[in-house]
Amino acid sequence: VMLLLFAVAVMADVVRRWLYGAEPLGPVMMGLALVAAVINLWCLVLLRRMRSDDVNMKAAETFSFNDFISNGGVIVAGALVLWLGSPWPDLVAGALIAVVASLGGVEILRNVRQEVRT
């Protein structure tokens, strides 16, 4: 549910920045996303070593994977912001991150439902 709430918040921020404008900073976006991607990749490696069927561990793995993928999108968006001089790549990346988070949230809820049934 938290991941779904995050997705709604990200999409609301995308809409806010589209309506009121935003000035994304490509180098800052790329730098912070790179640091976050390294941390998320390390967490993902550690989680996958544990290989557990526990629904909480699956949720943690989903969170880390989604974050890692999202960081890659932010790096690409930051490069496009620099290259194009436009905020559009940042807005598109934000919307895609909301979609990824929504899909991850639904996957976690499905895993929980399956766990409850068994």
C-alpha positions, 0 to 999 in steps of 0.5 A: 500500500505504501508503494501505491501511495508513493506512486500517487504522490509521484504522479501528483508531483508530475502534474504539479510540475507540469502545471506550474513549471519546473526547472530540473537540474540534469547534473544533480538528477544524474548524480543523486540517481547514480548514488541511489542506484549503486545503493539499491543494486547492493541491497538487491544483491544482498536480498537475492542472496538470502532467497526467501519465500517470505512475503516481506522479503519479496516486498523488500526485493520488489522495492529495491528492484523498482528503485534501481530501475527508477534510478536508471530512468532518472539518469537517462532523464537527467541526460536528456534534460541537459541535452534538450534543455527541456523539463519534459524528460523529467516529467516523463521519467516521473510518470514512468516511475509512478507506473513502475511503483504502481506495478510493484505495489500491485505485485506485493499485494498479490503476493500477500493475498496468495500468502494469506490464502495458503 
